[in-house]
Amino acid sequence: MILIALFMLVFILFALAFLYFWGINPGEVTVFLTSDQSYTLPTAIMLICVLLLGLLIGNGVHIFSAFLMSFRNWKGGRQQKKSEEISAVYRNGVGRLLSGDMKKARSLLQKVIDRDPKRVDGYLALASVAQQEGNLQEAIELLQKARKLDPKGIEVLFKLAATLEEAGRREEAMGIYKELLAGDNDNRKAMRALRDIQMDLGGWDDALTLQKRILKASSSGPKADQEKQMLYQLRYEVARKQLEAGEVEQAIEVCRDIIKQNPSFTPARVTLGDAYRQSGRDVDAAKVYQDGYKALKKSVFLARLEDHYINAEDPAALLAFYRSQMQVDTEDLLLRLYLARLCLRLEMVDEALEHLTDLESQGIDFTKLHLLLAEAQRRRNNVEDAVSEYQKALGIDIHLRLGFVCEDCGAKFNEWFSRCPECKSWDSLVLPERKQIEEAQPVDRPKMIPHGAREES
């Protein structure tokens, strides 16, 4: 009722306004539709018609806009519902992938792609399924489809490059990493991946260039320290390559600089000594090896010194160095071992045996120590002691036990256990040489006569 009354009031007001407007505008307006056709209407009527036409068009546009908006909302609702359903299937598929159910994961993720062929994460997840199944070619094809949908996608490009690398297609992988760097010059992950490929391929110069860029882009902290260490390692490899190519002076310069910046980097010291020897600077080489051992206590320097002095037919100089160092550090058991070995080589058996026995008394027990002791005892004609040391070296006891080894972890035992004490796997202890015996091919041999038996005439 209120609406009707309000409508009537509006209508009466409109009618009064119309009559008033008509009363003060008595003239007429002629409107020509064509050159021959025209309409003549009172001014008030014409104005009201124009007003009504404007209201009609305005309301029409409003109604159409409301309809269009309602249609879009309806369509968007359907798309959102579809997207939510696909997302639920995707999450289920990824969950199956993580749980190891590859068959179900493949089925669900394929359904995701079928319903939404433009879903990049669906291709990525399905590629992971193919990768875990060992089908790298399929994984690469799926990732290439994802790349077409998202050509600049960082995740897509990294995963594609890593999969190509795993498939042995290193050149293609390098191309993608370079593409990533073209878009982001400071992408350390791409630089590291590209550097690692260059290292595997022996491209030490290119790897070193990349490492310098990585270090430049790295901030301070433990990670930066690791990158600095890698820089020394790559510089060393370049120097080693130079030495192999006969560029001795360049190699010497690089190694000396590395040692100056990182004195604990053993390979640089060893290669510097090798470079000096290659250039005929034997005195400098010996000093480098000696200083290297004094600083780092690494056996490689003693091995190099022994090789150097024995080849130079000057074992006395080596013996003098060993004895002088023993006076500096009487507890250096590694040096004592090498001194004992040198004495044995020089037929100084008593001194060698003294040092070896001292090592054994310290609780040191390994195969080569027993071999050296056995050889020293043999040279002194102590047969029983020599045999005893050989048995220790070979791991043979008086019962001639053959022992057991775990097929899963490689741990060795004298006794058999139903479950490996090391890796806890069941029924894994076998004879160490079982595989060799099983794979051996029988050879036809003459029939052997048992001990004590005679052939029948």
NORTAWO-V383922 format. One record per residue. N is the residue number from 1. D_CENTER is the distance of its C-alpha to the mean C-alpha in Angstrom with 2 decimals. Layout:
n->N d_center->D_CENTER
n->N d_center->D_CENTER
This chain:
n->1 d_center->79.98
n->2 d_center->78.53
n->3 d_center->76.46
n->4 d_center->79.58
n->5 d_center->81.64
n->6 d_center->78.97
n->7 d_center->78.84
n->8 d_center->82.64
n->9 d_center->82.67
n->10 d_center->80.15
n->11 d_center->82.17
n->12 d_center->85.44
n->13 d_center->83.95
n->14 d_center->82.54
n->15 d_center->85.98
n->16 d_center->87.78
n->17 d_center->85.42
n->18 d_center->85.89
n->19 d_center->89.69
n->20 d_center->89.66
n->21 d_center->87.47
n->22 d_center->89.68
n->23 d_center->92.80
n->24 d_center->91.79
n->25 d_center->90.29
n->26 d_center->93.13
n->27 d_center->92.07
n->28 d_center->90.38
n->29 d_center->87.32
n->30 d_center->87.22
n->31 d_center->83.88
n->32 d_center->83.74
n->33 d_center->81.21
n->34 d_center->82.47
n->35 d_center->85.25
n->36 d_center->87.70
n->37 d_center->86.39
n->38 d_center->86.45
n->39 d_center->86.78
n->40 d_center->88.83
n->41 d_center->87.94
n->42 d_center->88.98
n->43 d_center->86.66
n->44 d_center->85.82
n->45 d_center->85.02
n->46 d_center->82.79
n->47 d_center->80.92
n->48 d_center->80.45
n->49 d_center->79.17
n->50 d_center->76.64
n->51 d_center->75.55
n->52 d_center->75.26
n->53 d_center->73.35
n->54 d_center->70.87
n->55 d_center->70.46
n->56 d_center->69.96
n->57 d_center->67.29
n->58 d_center->65.54
n->59 d_center->65.59
n->60 d_center->64.44
n->61 d_center->61.43
n->62 d_center->60.68
n->63 d_center->60.99
n->64 d_center->58.77
n->65 d_center->56.09
n->66 d_center->56.27
n->67 d_center->55.96
n->68 d_center->53.03
n->69 d_center->51.26
n->70 d_center->52.00
n->71 d_center->50.63
n->72 d_center->47.43
n->73 d_center->47.04
n->74 d_center->47.69
n->75 d_center->45.23
n->76 d_center->42.59
n->77 d_center->43.21
n->78 d_center->42.68
n->79 d_center->39.43
n->80 d_center->38.22
n->81 d_center->39.22
n->82 d_center->37.45
n->83 d_center->34.29
n->84 d_center->34.47
n->85 d_center->34.98
n->86 d_center->32.01
n->87 d_center->29.82
n->88 d_center->31.07
n->89 d_center->30.20
n->90 d_center->26.70
n->91 d_center->26.13
n->92 d_center->27.57
n->93 d_center->25.33
n->94 d_center->22.13
n->95 d_center->23.62
n->96 d_center->24.23
n->97 d_center->20.68
n->98 d_center->19.41
n->99 d_center->22.19
n->100 d_center->21.33
n->101 d_center->24.48
n->102 d_center->23.12
n->103 d_center->26.68
n->104 d_center->27.94
n->105 d_center->24.85
n->106 d_center->25.27
n->107 d_center->28.98
n->108 d_center->28.65
n->109 d_center->26.00
n->110 d_center->28.00
n->111 d_center->30.99
n->112 d_center->29.31
n->113 d_center->28.72
n->114 d_center->32.24
n->115 d_center->33.83
n->116 d_center->31.84
n->117 d_center->30.44
n->118 d_center->29.26
n->119 d_center->26.95
n->120 d_center->23.46
n->121 d_center->21.74
n->122 d_center->23.49
n->123 d_center->21.90
n->124 d_center->18.39
n->125 d_center->19.13
n->126 d_center->20.88
n->127 d_center->18.05
n->128 d_center->15.88
n->129 d_center->18.86
n->130 d_center->19.07
n->131 d_center->15.42
n->132 d_center->15.97
n->133 d_center->19.24
n->134 d_center->17.74
n->135 d_center->19.49
n->136 d_center->16.97
n->137 d_center->19.96
n->138 d_center->21.33
n->139 d_center->18.11
n->140 d_center->18.09
n->141 d_center->21.80
n->142 d_center->21.47
n->143 d_center->18.90
n->144 d_center->21.26
n->145 d_center->24.07
n->146 d_center->22.25
n->147 d_center->21.74
n->148 d_center->25.50
n->149 d_center->26.25
n->150 d_center->23.97
n->151 d_center->23.46
n->152 d_center->22.08
n->153 d_center->19.98
n->154 d_center->16.76
n->155 d_center->15.14
n->156 d_center->16.54
n->157 d_center->15.45
n->158 d_center->11.76
n->159 d_center->11.80
n->160 d_center->14.01
n->161 d_center->12.05
n->162 d_center->8.85
n->163 d_center->11.55
n->164 d_center->13.45
n->165 d_center->10.80
n->166 d_center->10.50
n->167 d_center->14.29
n->168 d_center->14.60
n->169 d_center->16.04
n->170 d_center->14.34
n->171 d_center->17.40
n->172 d_center->17.43
n->173 d_center->13.82
n->174 d_center->14.81
n->175 d_center->17.91
n->176 d_center->16.34
n->177 d_center->14.23
n->178 d_center->17.59
n->179 d_center->19.35
n->180 d_center->17.30
n->181 d_center->18.19
n->182 d_center->21.73
n->183 d_center->22.03
n->184 d_center->20.36
n->185 d_center->20.65
n->186 d_center->18.94
n->187 d_center->15.77
n->188 d_center->13.41
n->189 d_center->10.25
n->190 d_center->11.58
n->191 d_center->12.69
n->192 d_center->9.52
n->193 d_center->7.97
n->194 d_center->11.46
n->195 d_center->11.77
n->196 d_center->9.02
n->197 d_center->10.87
n->198 d_center->14.06
n->199 d_center->13.28
n->200 d_center->12.74
n->201 d_center->15.94
n->202 d_center->17.78
n->203 d_center->18.43
n->204 d_center->18.71
n->205 d_center->21.16
n->206 d_center->19.13
n->207 d_center->16.03
n->208 d_center->18.54
n->209 d_center->20.00
n->210 d_center->16.80
n->211 d_center->16.18
n->212 d_center->19.74
n->213 d_center->19.19
n->214 d_center->16.22
n->215 d_center->18.49
n->216 d_center->21.35
n->217 d_center->19.67
n->218 d_center->18.52
n->219 d_center->21.05
n->220 d_center->22.23
n->221 d_center->20.79
n->222 d_center->18.40
n->223 d_center->15.44
n->224 d_center->17.81
n->225 d_center->18.82
n->226 d_center->15.36
n->227 d_center->15.31
n->228 d_center->18.82
n->229 d_center->17.93
n->230 d_center->15.35
n->231 d_center->18.28
n->232 d_center->20.54
n->233 d_center->18.30
n->234 d_center->18.10
n->235 d_center->21.80
n->236 d_center->22.50
n->237 d_center->20.93
n->238 d_center->23.08
n->239 d_center->26.04
n->240 d_center->25.53
n->241 d_center->25.47
n->242 d_center->28.63
n->243 d_center->30.26
n->244 d_center->29.68
n->245 d_center->31.24
n->246 d_center->34.22
n->247 d_center->33.57
n->248 d_center->34.45
n->249 d_center->35.70
n->250 d_center->32.64
n->251 d_center->30.44
n->252 d_center->32.83
n->253 d_center->32.78
n->254 d_center->28.99
n->255 d_center->28.77
n->256 d_center->31.65
n->257 d_center->30.12
n->258 d_center->26.82
n->259 d_center->28.98
n->260 d_center->31.03
n->261 d_center->28.13
n->262 d_center->26.13
n->263 d_center->28.69
n->264 d_center->26.43
n->265 d_center->24.14
n->266 d_center->25.60
n->267 d_center->24.47
n->268 d_center->26.34
n->269 d_center->29.48
n->270 d_center->29.40
n->271 d_center->28.91
n->272 d_center->31.61
n->273 d_center->33.99
n->274 d_center->33.18
n->275 d_center->33.86
n->276 d_center->37.17
n->277 d_center->38.16
n->278 d_center->37.38
n->279 d_center->39.62
n->280 d_center->42.34
n->281 d_center->42.06
n->282 d_center->42.21
n->283 d_center->43.54
n->284 d_center->40.68
n->285 d_center->38.17
n->286 d_center->39.83
n->287 d_center->39.83
n->288 d_center->36.10
n->289 d_center->35.41
n->290 d_center->37.96
n->291 d_center->36.69
n->292 d_center->33.12
n->293 d_center->34.30
n->294 d_center->36.46
n->295 d_center->33.66
n->296 d_center->30.72
n->297 d_center->32.49
n->298 d_center->30.08
n->299 d_center->31.62
n->300 d_center->30.29
n->301 d_center->32.94
n->302 d_center->35.68
n->303 d_center->34.66
n->304 d_center->34.79
n->305 d_center->38.13
n->306 d_center->39.58
n->307 d_center->38.63
n->308 d_center->40.07
n->309 d_center->43.35
n->310 d_center->44.00
n->311 d_center->43.60
n->312 d_center->45.92
n->313 d_center->48.34
n->314 d_center->48.44
n->315 d_center->47.34
n->316 d_center->49.82
n->317 d_center->47.73
n->318 d_center->44.67
n->319 d_center->46.89
n->320 d_center->48.26
n->321 d_center->44.84
n->322 d_center->43.83
n->323 d_center->47.14
n->324 d_center->47.03
n->325 d_center->43.59
n->326 d_center->44.83
n->327 d_center->47.62
n->328 d_center->45.20
n->329 d_center->43.01
n->330 d_center->44.81
n->331 d_center->41.99
n->332 d_center->39.44
n->333 d_center->39.01
n->334 d_center->36.40
n->335 d_center->38.95
n->336 d_center->41.64
n->337 d_center->39.77
n->338 d_center->39.51
n->339 d_center->43.13
n->340 d_center->44.26
n->341 d_center->42.53
n->342 d_center->44.17
n->343 d_center->47.53
n->344 d_center->47.24
n->345 d_center->46.54
n->346 d_center->49.57
n->347 d_center->51.72
n->348 d_center->52.08
n->349 d_center->51.79
n->350 d_center->53.46
n->351 d_center->51.24
n->352 d_center->48.11
n->353 d_center->49.22
n->354 d_center->49.96
n->355 d_center->46.46
n->356 d_center->44.79
n->357 d_center->47.04
n->358 d_center->46.26
n->359 d_center->42.51
n->360 d_center->43.19
n->361 d_center->45.38
n->362 d_center->42.52
n->363 d_center->40.80
n->364 d_center->38.39
n->365 d_center->37.92
n->366 d_center->35.78
n->367 d_center->36.62
n->368 d_center->37.19
n->369 d_center->39.40
n->370 d_center->41.62
n->371 d_center->41.70
n->372 d_center->42.92
n->373 d_center->45.47
n->374 d_center->46.62
n->375 d_center->47.12
n->376 d_center->49.04
n->377 d_center->51.25
n->378 d_center->51.84
n->379 d_center->53.01
n->380 d_center->55.41
n->381 d_center->56.61
n->382 d_center->55.56
n->383 d_center->54.74
n->384 d_center->54.30
n->385 d_center->51.96
n->386 d_center->49.99
n->387 d_center->49.69
n->388 d_center->48.60
n->389 d_center->45.79
n->390 d_center->44.71
n->391 d_center->44.64
n->392 d_center->42.45
n->393 d_center->40.09
n->394 d_center->39.93
n->395 d_center->39.72
n->396 d_center->43.07
n->397 d_center->45.56
n->398 d_center->49.26
n->399 d_center->48.64
n->400 d_center->46.29
n->401 d_center->43.67
n->402 d_center->40.79
n->403 d_center->38.41
n->404 d_center->35.59
n->405 d_center->31.81
n->406 d_center->29.45
n->407 d_center->27.82
n->408 d_center->24.92
n->409 d_center->24.00
n->410 d_center->26.12
n->411 d_center->28.38
n->412 d_center->31.88
n->413 d_center->35.22
n->414 d_center->38.90
n->415 d_center->39.89
n->416 d_center->38.76
n->417 d_center->37.39
n->418 d_center->37.14
n->419 d_center->33.86
n->420 d_center->31.39
n->421 d_center->31.89
n->422 d_center->28.29
n->423 d_center->26.10
n->424 d_center->29.05
n->425 d_center->28.84
n->426 d_center->32.24
n->427 d_center->34.04
n->428 d_center->31.33
n->429 d_center->33.42
n->430 d_center->34.75
n->431 d_center->36.31
n->432 d_center->33.69
n->433 d_center->35.12
n->434 d_center->35.71
n->435 d_center->33.46
n->436 d_center->35.07
n->437 d_center->38.50
n->438 d_center->37.92
n->439 d_center->36.64
n->440 d_center->39.51
n->441 d_center->42.20
n->442 d_center->45.76
n->443 d_center->48.15
n->444 d_center->51.88
n->445 d_center->53.88
n->446 d_center->57.59
n->447 d_center->58.54
n->448 d_center->58.63
n->449 d_center->61.83
n->450 d_center->61.32
n->451 d_center->62.26
n->452 d_center->66.04
n->453 d_center->66.82
n->454 d_center->69.00
n->455 d_center->69.12
n->456 d_center->72.03
n->457 d_center->74.60
